[in-house]
Amino acid sequence: MSSSAERVQSSQPVSQNVTSINKEKKAITIYGLPLMWFLIITALTLVSMYTGNLPGGMIGSLLVMMVLGELFGWIGDHTPVLKTYLGGGAILAIFGAAYMVYAGFIPETTATMINDFMKDGGFLNFYIAALITGSILGMNKKILIKVGLRYFLPIFGAVFGAMAIAGLLGSLVGFSLRDAVLVITMPIMGGGMGAGAVPMSQIYSELMGNDPSYYISMLVPALALGNVFAIILASMLNLLGEKVPSLTGNGQLLRGFEYKEEKPSFDIQKMGIGLMAAVLFFTIGSLLGGFIPIHAYAIMIIIVAIAKIAGVIPQNILEGANQWYKFVAKNWTLALLFGIGIAYTDLGTVIEALTLPYIVTVLGVVLGAVIGAGLLGKLVGFYPIESAITAGLCMANMGGTGDVAVLSSSRRMELMPFAQISSRLGGAIILLLASLIIPFLM
């Protein structure tokens, strides 16, 4: 009798422990904070924003971007269909912000402040500089050497795949080959607005007549809608990699060179060194960009890669750059995506482009880029999914902002250097190609 009573008593603490463990498992956290605390922070942020008492500049901008970016990111990553097929938190952070601007839910002063912080304040450049520097300096040197020039083959595969499928689908829905290739494919594959659509409109104006603004109005909808499809397909490629592991290196581009990265013991001073290295390399890229007609990002990638291969960078800088990159990617990605939604995403332009023939042709561009880059990437020893994401989707998005969104959606932020090669050097290739093929399509 006493033994059974002891068993009952001894079982009570166990059941209580199980209950408490289950409660802990079910506890909701956003950005590592208990839900109640995060909601309090969100409420204070919104009250400050809507009463016009939000601090100006970086402080107010970063607070709104982090709080609302993390909120939309959490919702997107916990909404079944959205998280599986449509890019999850990444796409909701972008288009949630764009919708808030479009519907007037964000005060104009706040939207302007964030827009200035993203563009004039250089937050996008600051973020990408950290990712490029840290990911290249933290990369296996053998992989960097092996990838080399062979990376351009899947880029060309993406371009020709996009042109072929867009031309085919475009002709089926009523577009001429000229419109399918020049008006839709070229701007999508051209590296974004500043490096792609704007100079492309100048080329079109010189070779075909009409004012550049006439062509901009045609190119921008293709660019915006192509970016949406690129983000969605990035999420689906990530899902495909989970279903068919042989197709992916889980963030590694080159087959046969998988390696386990050691988990660093984070050092605050080393992170400061990494921050300094990132902004220094970006400054060097900008300095040389004043003399060399190549985008600062592309020059920066080349300089950082040469320094890494040459082995001239001290170990503490290598470690610091890698640690800083991980801090930035972990803490500010969703904030940046929210800022992209406000500063770079015109929802009205996207909505205007939503006609069935246009959607089908744009989808053909992005699918062609994925197929072409994946197939030719496999031929040169790359994992098809990583090749399709970097050489394909990062050619078919909106440049630097699209690269962040695509890599975030595919859960492969470490591929940023290759994404930037596609956006910057690949974009330059598209401008050259557009000027060469216009006479044949007129």
N, C-alpha and C positions, 0 to 999 in steps of 0.2 A: 504493500500500500504506500509506504513511504517512498519506495523507489519510483513508483509511478508518479507520485506527486513531484518528486525531484525532477523527473523527466519533463513534466509539464512546465515546471518553473524554469528549467534550463532551456527549454525550447522557446520561451517567451522572448528573451533577449535576441535570439537568432532571428525570429520573425520580425522583431522590431528593427533589427539591423537591415534585413532584406527590404522592409518598407522604406526605411530612410535612404537606402541605396537607390531604390526605384524613384523616390522623390528627387534625389540628386540628378538622376539620369534625365528626368522629365523637366528639370528646371530650364527655362528659356533664357538664353543669353544672346545679346547682340553686341558685337565688337568686344567680346570678353566681359561685358558688364551684365549684371542681373537686369532682367527686363524692366523692373520698376525704376532702377536708377537711370537706365537709358531713356525711358519715357520722360522722366523728370528733366534730363538734359535736353531732350527734344522739345519739350514744352517751353523751357526757358529760351531756347534758341528761336523758336517760332514767335514767342511774345516779343522778343527783342527785334526780330525782323519786321513783324507787322505793325509795331508801334513806332518804327523808324529810329530805334535806339541801338541798332546793330553797329559795332565798331567798324570803322572804314578800313579799306586796304586788306592786307593779308589776314589779319585776325578774324574779321567778320566773314570774309570769303571762305577761309579754311574751315571755320566752325560750321557754317551752313553746308559746305560740300562734304565734310566728314560725317556730320550727323545724318543728313538726308541721304547721302550716298550709301552709308552703311544700312540705313533703314530700308531703302529700296533694294539694296543688295540682298539683305536677309529675306525680304519678302519674295524676291525673284528666285532665290535658291531654295525656297520652301514651298513654291507653287508647282504642283506636279508636272503639268505639260510644259510650262514655261521653263522650268529648270532642266528638263530632259531634252527638249527639242528646239527651244527658242533662245538659248543663250543665258537663261537664268538671271542672276543678279546683275551681270554686266549689261545686258540689253535693257533691263528695267531701270537701272541707274541712269543710263543715257536717255532713254525715251520717256522715263518718268519726269526727268528734269526738263526735257524738251516740251513735254505736254504742259507742265506747270507754267512755262513761259508762254506757250501758245494760248493757254486758257486764261492767262492773267493771274494765276495763283501766286506768282512770285512778284513782289513789288519791283517796279522798274528800276528803282535805285539799287536794289540788291542784285538784280540781273546784270545791270551795267557794271557794278563793282566786281562781280565774279568774272564777267567777260574781260574786263581790264586786267584782272589778276591772272587769268589764263593766258592772255595774249601779251599785253604790255608788261605785265609783271613776270612773265616768263615761266610760270609754273609748269607748263607742259614741257618746255625745254629742260627745266630743272629735273623733272621726273625721268625723262628719256635719257638724259645724260647719265644719271645714276644707274639706270638699267644697262645701257650700252657698256659703260666703263666696268661696272661690277661683274656683269655676266661674261665679258670677254676676258678680263683679267683673272676671273675664277674658273675659266674653261681649261680643259685638258689641252696642253700645247699641241700634242700629236693630232688631236681632232681638228684644231684650227688649221694646221698645215694641210691635213688630208682633204678638208672641205675645199679650200682654195678656189681655183677658177672653175672647178666642176659645178659649182653652185649655179653658174649662169645657164647651164643646159636646162634644168627644170624651169628657170625663169622664161626662157624662150619657149619651152613646152607649154607653159601657162598662157603665154601671149597667143600662140598659134592655135591652141585648143580653144581659147576664148573666142577668137575670130571665127573659127570653123563652126562651132556650135551656135554662136549668136547669129552668124550668117544663115545657117540652116533653119533655125527656129524663127528668125526674123522674117525670112522669105515665106514661111508657112503662115504667119499671122499678118502679112501684108506690108512689111518693111522692105525697102530696096536694100541691096547689098551695101550701097553707099551709106545709107542711114544706119544700118545695123552695125557697120564697122566704124565709120567715122564719128557718128553722133552718139552712139551708145557704147561700143566696145572700147574705143580709144580713151575717152575720159575716165571710164571705170578703172582701166588698167594703168592710168597715167600718174599715179602717185599723189592724189589729193587735189586740193584747190590751188594753193600757192605754187606748188611745183608741177602741177599737171594741167588742170582746167584753164587757169589764167593764161599761161604761156601758149597752151594749145589754141585758145581762142585767137591769140595774136597770129599764130601760124595759119589758121583757117582764114582769118581776115585777109592776110597777105596773098594767099594762094587762091582763094575762092571769092573774094570781095565781101561786101557787107561790113558793118561795124563789129568789133570784138564783142560788144555787149549783146549783140544778136546771137552769137554762138554760145556765150556764157549762159544765156537763158535756156538753151537746149542741152548744154553739157551738165549743168548742176543737178537736174533731177535724176539723170543716169547715175551720177556719182553718189548721190544720197541713197538711192534705192539699192545700188550695188553694195554699198556699205552695210545696209541692213541685212541683205542676203549673206554677205561674208561673215557677219557675226553669228547668224543662225547656223550656217553650215559649219562654222568652227566648233560650235557646241555639238553638232551631229557627228563630226569627225572624232571628237573626244569620246562620244558614246560608242562609235564604231571601234575605236581602239580598245575600249573595255570589253567589247564582245569578241573581237578578233585580235588578241594580243600580238600575233606575229606581224601585224601591219604597223606597229608603233614602237618607238623607242622610249615612250613616256617622257618626252622632252629632249631626248638625244636624237640628233639628226643623222649621224653616220652609223651604219651597221658595223658591228665587230669591235666597237670602241666604248662599250658601256663601262662605266666605272661608278663606284659608290663614292659620293662626295662625303667627306668627313664633316660631321656636325661641328661647327666652330664654337668655341667658348667666346661669346660676344664680349668685346672690349670697347668701352665707351670712347677711349682716346683713339683707338684704331678706326672706329666708325667716323670720327671727326676727320681723320686722315683720308678715309675713303670719300667723304663729302668733298674735301679739298681737291682730291684727284679727279673726281667727276667734273666739277666746275672748271678745273684747269684744262682738262682735255677738251671740253666743249669750247672753251675760250681759244685754244689752239686751233680747233676746227674752224671757228668763226674768223680768226686771224688769217689763216691760209685761204679761207673762202673769199677773202677780199682780193686775192691775187689769182686764184684758180677757179675757173667757172664750174665748180662742183658744189653741191649742197654741203653745208657745214657738218651735218650728220654723217654723210658719206666719208668726208675727209677724216672726221673723228674716228670712225670705225677703222679706217686704214691705219691711222697713227697708233691707236690703242693695240690693234692686232700686231703691228710691226714691233712695238715695244714688248708685247707679251712673248712673241716668237724669239726675239733677240735676247730675252732673259735679262734685260737691263733694269727691270723694276724691282726694288727691294721687297722682301717677303712681307713685311708689315704693311706696305701699301697694297699688295695683292690681297691680303686678308682683309684689310680695312675697306677696300673698294667692294669686295664681295659681301661683307657684312652690311655696309651702307645700302647696297642695292637690295638686299633682302629686307632691311627695315623699311625702305621706301615702298617696295612692292607689297609688303604685308599690310602696311598702315595707310597708304594713300591711294591705292589703286581705285577703289570705289569712289573716293572723293574726286579723283581726277575724272573718272567716267561721268560723274554728275556734272562736273564743270564742262566736260565736252558736250553734254546734252544742252547746256545753256549757251555756251559760246560758239559751238560749231555745228549744231544740228537744227536746221530750220524745218520744223514739222510740217509747216504749210507747203513747202516745196516737195516733201516726200508724198504728201496726200495728193497733190496735183498730178503726180506721176503715176498714180494708181489706176491705170487703164490696163485691161487684160493683155493686149499685144505688147505693151511696154514692159509689163511685169514678166511675161514669158521670155522676151528677148534678153532682159537684164539677168534673169535667172540663168539663161543659157550662157551668158558671159562668165558668170561666177562658177557654174558647173564645169564649163570648158577649162577654166583656169585650174580648178581642182584636179580634173582628170589629167590634163596635160602635164602639170607639175608633178603629180603623184607617179605617173607612168615613167617619165624621164628621170625623175628622182630615183626611182628604183633601179633604173639602168646604171646609174653612177654610184650605186651603193648606199643611197639614203633610205631611211624608212619612209614608205609612201605617205603616211599620215602627216609626219613632220614636214616632209617636202611639200605636200599639198597645202598645208597651213602657211608655211613661210613663203615659198616661191609662188604659190597660187593665191591664197586668200589675202596675203599681205601685199600682193600686186593689185588686188581687186577691191581694196578698201579705200578709206579717205586719208591715206598717208599716215603721219605719226599718230593722230588721234585714232584712226582705224586700227593701227597696229596694236595699240594698247587694248582696245575693245576685243579684237579677234583673239589675241593671246590670252586675255583674261577669260573669255568665253570658252576657250579650248583648254584652259588650265595649264598653259605652257609659257609663262612669262620669261623663262630663261632663254627662249628663242629670239629675244628682242634684237640682238645684233643682225641676225639673218633677215628678220622682218624689215629692219631699216635698210639693209642692202636692197631688198625688193622694192621698197617704197621710193628710195632715193635714186640709186643707180638704175634700177628697173624703170623708174619713171622717166629718167633721161633717155633711156633706150626707146620708150614709147613715143616721146616727142620727135626723136629722129625718125622712127618708123612711120609716124603719121605724115611727116613732111615728104617722105619718099613714096608713100602709096597714094596720096591724094591725086596726083596726075592720072593714075590708072583707074581711079573710081569716078572721075568727073565725066 
